[in-house]
């Protein structure tokens, strides 16, 4: 348990208003906690890591939660119980923005559960909270004991009337030609998400440059806090030499087999079947000296390196296509007889059945969010059932990935829809 008793407030004007980051006042038992404020929008960001690593996994068990509390905007939930329920789609999209910004900066050998919780404590009608949450997550991780190769800076950039606006208001976002969220560290861009109304590449590239300059200011602000409030990072156990030795043994056992499987240029299912057999052989021969998790991790590293080598050196992708070659696509419309619209699109083994329904304006969705938008008339629902990848698993409510992909498609089509009039 770690109690951060150092109370500290740092602030800097980035864009048109200052961003204020405070630590040592709330959530003192979290491994890292900060409160980020811009205008009257306030977000609490906390970071906690489990004491012990999860056994037998080869990935980072990171979860990000974004909690929109309607009291923050002076609203009462619209449900029968008048109580906060499951996260709205907007909250899930905010989780994904934060996750994609910070996940690449954790050590690959970190297998302990890491949980980031972003809570909107106050929301004004001008300043969106999601970017403050992204900044807060970076700051909470940076000052915590959790291994993290940050900080990372995040901002939204809008292009309005020929001008770039960093950290725009809701109103400025609504009227802008370009709405872009950028995360970056001091060396490189980490994450970009954007929507626009047919702007040029030059405008987008300049927007990214403006965002990077703003993010460097944010990173400097977080580092200023780290000097006083930062904790020593936990050391991750692991022997690099042992992993190198393991990978050398795996190469001697199955590298030729991996090359043969990739050389078949087969469909994904056939390719996976061959690679699974090779991984099982590796496990059988090396399980006396190494754990299953380490062998699996080493095998994936060798496979990844070989796939990358074939693409860069031979110009061949795993299914045999060149770097410039696109699979043929087949498209048909009117697939379903009684729907308002339907289409079936097939490329390789990937299929999408798309169905459209048109309703009256009274059917628009009512939103329970802290933002100023209270209704939504265009909804794009994306479903990814288990049979689509040949799996048998539980079917439940849409996952975060489905909500995120649906939102991407929705954003792409939104600019082409006629307005209500």
N, C-alpha and C positions, 0 to 999 in steps of 0.2 A: 504494500500500500504506500502510495506517495502523496504527501500533502504539500501542495505548492503554496507557501505562505507569503511569497514575494509579491506585494501589490505594486503594479506598475501600469502606467498609461502612456502610450505613444500615439502620435497622430501626424498626419501629413496630408496636404491638399493634393489630391490626384484627380484630375478632371476639374469640375467646377466647385466641389465641396470637399471638406476634409474627411478622411477615413480615420476613425479612432479605434484603437485596439487596446483592450484592458485585460489584465490577468491578475489572479490572486484575490478575486472578490467572490466569484461563484464557482460551484462544483470543485471544491478544494481537494476532494479525494480522487478525482480523475487524474490520470497520469499527465495530462496536459489539458488546460481549459482556457479559453479566451472569450471575451465579449467584443464583437465587432459592430461598429455603429457608423451610419452615414445618414445625415438628416435625423429623422425620428424612427428609422428602421434599425432594429437591434436584433442581432443573432448571437446565440450562445453556441460555441463549438467546443466539443469535448472529444478527447482521444484516450482510449484505454486499451492495453494489451494484456492478454492472458499470461499468467506466470510461466506456464509450461507449453511447449510446442505440441501440436497435435501429432500423434504417431501415424505413420503410414500414409502421409500425404505428400505430394510434390508440388503444391501450389500455395499461394498466399491466401489464407482465409480472412479476407477483408470484407467488412460490411459497412455501408454508409447509410444512415437514416436521416431523412429530412422531415422534421416535424413542424407542420404549419399549424400553429395554435390560433384559432379564429379570434380568441380574446385579444390577440395582438393588433387586430384591426377593428376591435369593438363590435364583433359579430357573434351571434349565437348560431351554432350548427343547425342546419335545416332538417336533420333527421328527426324521427319520432321521439328518440331518447334525448335529443338536444345535447348529445355528447360527441366528443371527437371520435371519429371512426377510422377506417382504413385510410392510408395515404391517398390523396387525389393524384391524378395523372401528372399534374404540374409538380407535385412534391417528388414523385418518382423520377421525373426527368431531371430535377435538380440533384437528386442522389447520383444519377448516372454521370452528370457533368463533373461532380466532385470526384467520383470514383475514377473516372478516366484521367483526371488531372494528377492524382497522387499515386495511383497504383504502380506506374513504372518506376517510381523513385524509392521503393522498398527493396532491401536486399533479396536476391532470389532464394537465398537459403532460409528466409524467415518463414516459419510454418506455425507460429503462434497466432491465435485469433486476435485480430485488431478491429476495434469497433469505433467508428466516428458517428457521433450524434449531433446534428445541427438543429437547434430549436429556435424558431422565430418567436421572439419575446415581444416585439413591437414592430408594427408595420404601418408606414405612412403611405399615402396614395401617390407618392412620387418615386421612391427609391426601391427597386426590386431587391428582395432579400437573398436570392440564390447566389449572386456573386460574392456577397458578404460571407455566406456560408463557405464558399470555396476558399476565400482568403482565410477565414477562421480555421478551417481544417488544416491548412498549411501551417498556420501559426501555432496551433495547438500541438501538432506533431513535432514541429521544430523545437519547441521549448520543452518537450516531454523527454522521457527516457527511451522512447520507442525508436529503434533504428530507422532513419529516414534521411534520404539523400536530398533534402530540400534546403531552403524553402522554395516554393513555387508561387508565382504570382498569377492572378487571374483578373480579367476585366471584360466588360462588354463594350463594343465599339459600334456606334451607329453612324451612318452617312446620310446627312440631311441638308438639303439646299447647298450642296457643294462643300459642306464642312464635315470634318470628323469630330464626333463627340464621344469622349471616354466616360464610362459610367453614366449613360443617358438615363433620363427619367422615363416612366411609362409612356408619357405623352410623346416624347421624342422618339421612342422606339416605334410607336404606332405609326408615325408619319414618315419613317426613314425608308430609304431605298435599300439599305444594307443593315442587317442585324447580326452581329458576329460576336461569339464568345471565344476568347483566346486564353490558354494557359501556357506559361513558359517558365523555365528557370533561367539562370544567367547565361547558359550555353546555347539553348535551343528551344524551339517551339515544341510543346508536348501534346497539346490538344486544340483542335479547331472545330467549332460547330457554327454554321452560318445559314442564313436564309436571306434572299435578296430578290429584287425585281430587275433582273437582267442588267447588272452593272458590269463594267469591263474588268478584265484581269488586273489592270493597273490600279483600279480603285480598291480591289480586294487586297492586293499586295501592300499598298500603302496603308490600308486599315490594319493589316497584320503588323506592319512596322510601328504604327502609332501605338498599338496594343502592347507590343514588346517593350517600348520605352516606358509606358505606364507600369507594366509588370516589374520592370527593374526597380522602379521607385517603391513598389509594394514589397518586393524582396528586401530592399534596403531597410524598410520600416520594420519588417519582421526580424531581421538580423539585429537591429537596434534593441529590440525586446529580448532577443536570445542572449545578448551579452550579459544582462542582469538576471533574467529569469530562467535561462536555459539550464537543463539538468544533464548530467553525464549519460551518454547512451549505453544501453545494455549491449554487451558483446554477444554476437550470435556464434554458437558453437558450430564447428565444421572444419574439416581439414582439407584445404584446397589440393594438397599433394595426393591425399587419398583419392579424391575424385578424379584427378588426372590419371592416376594409376588404374582406377576402375575403368575409365573411358578408353585407355590404351588396351585393356583386356577385352572390352566389348568390341573395339575395332578389329582386333585380331580374330575374334570369333565370328562376327556377323557382318562386317563392313561389305564384303563381297556379296553377301546375300541381299543386303539393303540396296546395293547398286543394281543387282539383277532385278529386284522387284520394281524399283523406280524405272529401270530400262524398259519394262514391259509397256509403259505408257497406258496403263489400264484404267478402268473406271475406279472411282474412289472406293467402292465397297470391296472390289477385288484386291485393290492395293492394300487396304486396311487389313484384309484377311491374311495376306502374305506377311505384312509387317508384324501382325499380332503373333504369328507362328514364330517368327524370328525372336521376338521379345520373350516368348515363353521358353525358347531354347536357351536364351541368355540367362533367364532366371534359374533354370534347372542347373546350369553349369557353375554359376557364381553364388548361389544362395547360401553356401556354407561359409563364405567369407564376408558377404555384404548383405545388408537388409534389402527386402523387396523394394522399398521406397527409393533407396539409393540406386539400385540397378535400373529401375524404371526411369528415374531422372537422367541417369547416364545414357541410357538407350535413346531417350528423346533428344538429348543434346547431340548425339552422333547423327541421328536421323535429320534433325534440323540443319546441321552443318552440311550434310550431303545434299539435301534439297536445295539449300542456298547456293552451294557450289555449282550444281547443275544449271541453275538459273543464270548465275553470273558468268560462268565460264563457257557453258555450252549453249546458253540461250534457250533451254528447254524447261518447261514447267512440268510438274509431276504427272499430268495427264497427256504429255507429249506435245502440247501446243507451244509455239514460240511466244516470245514476250509480247509481240504485236497482234497475235492471232486471237480472234473473238469467236466463241462458239456460235453456231447458227441458232436463231431463235424462231419458234413457230408461234403464231398468234391467231386466235379465233375469237369471235364475238358472238353473242346470242347463244351461249352454251346452255343456259337454263331457261326454260320456256316461260315461266310465270314471274320472274324477277323484273325489276325496272331496267336493269342493265347487268350484263355479265360478260366475262372474258376469261379465256384460259391461255396462259403464256408458259411456254416450255423452252428451256435452254439446257441442253445436256440432260442431267437427271433432276434438275431443279424445276419445280412447277409452282405456279401461283394461279389460283382460281380467285378472281376478283369479282365482287358483287356490289352493285350500287342500289340504294333505296332513296327515293326522293319523298320528303314529307312537307307538310305545311310549316310555316314559320312558328306556329304554336308548339311544334315538336322539338324546338331547340332545347339544348341541355342547360339546366341551371347549375351553376358552379358554386361550390362551397370552398373558396380559397381566400387567401389574404390579399390578393391582387385586386385591381379595380374592375376587371372583367367579371361580369355576373352571369353571362350566358354564352353559349357556343352553338353555332348553327351548322358547322361542318365537322363531322366526327369520322376519323379514319381508324377503323379497328383492324388490328393485325393479329392473326392467330397462327401458332406454330405447333400443331398437334404432334404427338410422339410418332405416329405412323409415317410422318413425312421424312424421318431419318431412319426408318426401320427399327424403331425401339418400342418396347412395351413398358409404359410407366404410367403413374397416376395422372389423370386429367383433372386439373383444378381451375381456379380463376387465372386470368392472364398474368404472366410473370413480368418482371421489370424489363426483360429483353423485348418481349412482345410489345409492351407499351412504348418503349423507346423507339423500336423500328416503325411502329405505326405513326409516331410523331414525326419521324423523318420524312415518311411518305406524305403525311398531311402537310408539312411545311413546303414540300416541293410542289404540291398542287394548289396550295392556297392562293398563290398569286394569280393563277389562271382562272379562278372562279369568279363569276359575275357578282356584283354586290347585290344587296337585298332589293334595291329599287329596280 
